[in-house]
């Protein structure tokens, strides 16, 4: 019988999280090359990505797709964009006690409307 110890599970989780952060950093390099260049080196990019992901995890987002989308929004609109007065509607949606996928859906829907109006 195979026995997997809690320490082994933790190490596997750490490894998987590390791989996810590497994937996020690669996404930023590909989709936001100017930002990646401005951050400087790979370590600074990795720190930026890790900080962003952990911040959003703290708000209840756990799925990788959601975290990548939120990271992309931070890259596009700036770190802490959700705290700016013009984004007050976003802070309200993110603060709802809805499932994370519902919050992401509502934000995307609102952003689509704002883009259509030329306000975003």
Rosetta blueprint (number, residue, H / E / L):
1 X L
2 X L
3 X L
4 X L
5 X L
6 X H
7 X H
8 X H
9 X H
10 X H
11 X H
12 X H
13 X H
14 X H
15 X H
16 X H
17 X H
18 X H
19 X H
20 X H
21 X H
22 X H
23 X H
24 X H
25 X H
26 X H
27 X H
28 X H
29 X H
30 X H
31 X H
32 X L
33 X H
34 X H
35 X H
36 X H
37 X H
38 X H
39 X H
40 X L
41 X L
42 X H
43 X H
44 X H
45 X H
46 X H
47 X H
48 X H
49 X H
50 X H
51 X H
52 X H
53 X H
54 X H
55 X H
56 X H
57 X H
58 X L
59 X L
60 X L
61 X L
62 X L
63 X L
64 X H
65 X H
66 X H
67 X H
68 X H
69 X H
70 X H
71 X H
72 X H
73 X H
74 X H
75 X H
76 X H
77 X H
78 X L
79 X L
80 X L
81 X H
82 X H
83 X H
84 X L
85 X H
86 X H
87 X H
88 X H
89 X H
90 X H
91 X H
92 X H
93 X H
94 X H
95 X H
96 X L
97 X L
98 X L
99 X L
100 X H
101 X H
102 X H
103 X H
104 X H
105 X H
106 X H
107 X H
108 X H
109 X H
110 X H
111 X H
112 X H
113 X H
114 X H
115 X H
116 X H
117 X H
118 X L
119 X L
120 X L
